[in-house]
Amino acid sequence: MKDKIKIYNEDFEEYLENALKSYGYIFPTTDKQMSCYEENMEEIPLPKEFESPDFAFVNKGKMKLEKKHIIKDNSEADRNWALAAREGKDIPEDVLEKMKKDKEEAKKKQDGNK
């Protein structure tokens, strides 16, 4: 207990960060911290199947990738138009036509994903 290190409040954070990095709890940033980490780290051997890069090519050709279409949610825009209609505001004819066209296209895309 006589050799206790005196750490002041200003130095505590720096001391703690260095200790965490030296023992691998945070990624080491200096050579000294890395050396300390390597000394205390136990070596864990790789499993046999990972010793060769062939494990990455075992399922080659068996997986099929599919392109997924994500439909953008326009519910907020729909609510805004509904609100405008409820308040008695006139919606221009060209906007109504575009809304109808967009709704039909979205429905087609959604039906295509099923």
PEBEL-V699659 format. One record per residue. N is the residue number from 1. RES is the residue in one small letter. SS is DSSP state (h for helix, s for strand, l for the rest). PSI is psi in whole degrees, 0 to 359 (NA if undefined). OMEGA is omega in degrees with one decimal (999 if undefined). Layout:
# PEBEL-V699659
[[N;RES;SS;PSI;OMEGA] [N;RES;SS;PSI;OMEGA]]
This chain:
# PEBEL-V699659
[[1;m;l;340;-178.5] [2;k;l;332;-176.8] [3;d;l;23;-178.2] [4;k;l;134;179.8] [5;i;l;130;177.7] [6;k;l;117;-179.5] [7;i;l;125;179.0] [8;y;l;162;-176.7] [9;n;h;322;-178.2] [10;e;h;325;-175.6] [11;d;h;347;-173.2] [12;f;h;313;-178.6] [13;e;h;317;178.3] [14;e;h;317;179.1] [15;y;h;315;-179.4] [16;l;h;314;179.7] [17;e;h;317;179.0] [18;n;h;318;179.5] [19;a;h;316;179.4] [20;l;h;320;178.4] [21;k;h;322;-178.2] [22;s;h;331;-179.0] [23;y;l;11;171.0] [24;g;l;9;178.1] [25;y;l;336;171.7] [26;i;l;148;-176.7] [27;f;l;125;-179.4] [28;p;l;143;-178.8] [29;t;l;346;179.3] [30;t;l;162;178.9] [31;d;h;321;-179.3] [32;k;h;316;178.2] [33;q;h;320;-180.0] [34;m;h;319;178.4] [35;s;h;316;178.7] [36;c;h;318;179.2] [37;y;h;314;-178.8] [38;e;h;325;178.8] [39;e;h;323;-175.3] [40;n;h;353;-177.3] [41;m;l;135;176.1] [42;e;l;146;-177.7] [43;e;l;127;179.1] [44;i;l;117;-178.3] [45;p;l;151;177.2] [46;l;l;147;172.6] [47;p;l;153;-176.5] [48;k;h;319;-175.5] [49;e;h;342;180.0] [50;f;h;1;180.0] [51;e;l;336;178.7] [52;s;l;148;179.9] [53;p;h;0;-178.3] [54;d;h;337;-178.8] [55;f;h;334;-178.6] [56;a;h;340;-174.7] [57;f;h;9;-177.5] [58;v;l;317;-176.6] [59;n;l;19;-176.6] [60;k;l;127;178.0] [61;g;l;349;-178.1] [62;k;l;335;-178.6] [63;m;l;138;177.8] [64;k;l;125;179.0] [65;l;l;135;178.6] [66;e;l;141;177.1] [67;k;l;126;-179.8] [68;k;l;139;177.0] [69;h;l;130;178.4] [70;i;l;123;-179.8] [71;i;l;128;-179.0] [72;k;l;135;-179.6] [73;d;l;115;179.9] [74;n;l;25;-175.3] [75;s;h;327;179.7] [76;e;h;318;178.1] [77;a;h;319;177.7] [78;d;h;319;178.6] [79;r;h;321;-179.9] [80;n;h;318;178.6] [81;w;h;320;178.2] [82;a;h;320;178.5] [83;l;h;317;179.6] [84;a;h;320;179.7] [85;a;h;322;179.7] [86;r;h;328;-178.9] [87;e;l;0;175.8] [88;g;l;10;178.1] [89;k;l;144;178.8] [90;d;l;135;175.8] [91;i;l;127;-178.0] [92;p;l;149;-177.1] [93;e;h;320;-179.6] [94;d;h;326;177.8] [95;v;h;319;177.1] [96;l;h;318;178.3] [97;e;h;318;179.1] [98;k;h;319;178.0] [99;m;h;316;179.9] [100;k;h;316;179.9] [101;k;h;315;178.8] [102;d;h;320;179.9] [103;k;h;318;178.8] [104;e;h;317;179.1] [105;e;h;319;178.8] [106;a;h;320;179.1] [107;k;h;320;177.5] [108;k;h;315;178.8] [109;k;h;318;-179.4] [110;q;h;320;178.3] [111;d;h;329;178.8] [112;g;h;335;179.9] [113;n;h;345;-176.3] [114;k;l;NA;999]]
